[in-house]
Amino acid sequence: MRILNLLAALVLFFGLNSACTSKAGEKQGTTVAEKGDVEVYYFHNERRCATCKAVEAQSKKALEELYGDKVAFFVFNLESANGQQKAEELEVSGQTLHIVNGQKKINITNQGFMNARNNPEKLKQVIQENIDPLV
């Protein structure tokens, strides 16, 4: 059963990754907070669906509610030069939601895509469970 859930999550993630069809119009590489010890990075493609946008919005909201300005949130378009450069630096190859603390990288992409639209409180919980030990 657990394997089926994992497979379903992977199919959902990759399906959403390729199905994004709306254009993004916001600034790229923006921050929510000053750079600190713990940083959260969200990488996306130029074309974005509602779920892609929800991952960004709900992650940003959760970080602000939980940590205020103690945890930085960065958003990068993978199709921009700045986004490509940062993706190479963090060894990211696709849409990703990462928590970074020094050399430690925690990938919470699947949880982000599974919960951002239908269960944002669960995404907030995942973010908190992964960041609390780091701050």
Beta strands, then each sheet from edge to edge (+ up, - down):
strand 1: 22-23
strand 2: 38-44
strand 3: 47-48
strand 4: 71-77
strand 5: 96-101
strand 6: 104-107
sheet 1: 1+ 3-
sheet 2: 4+ 2+ 5- 6+
end
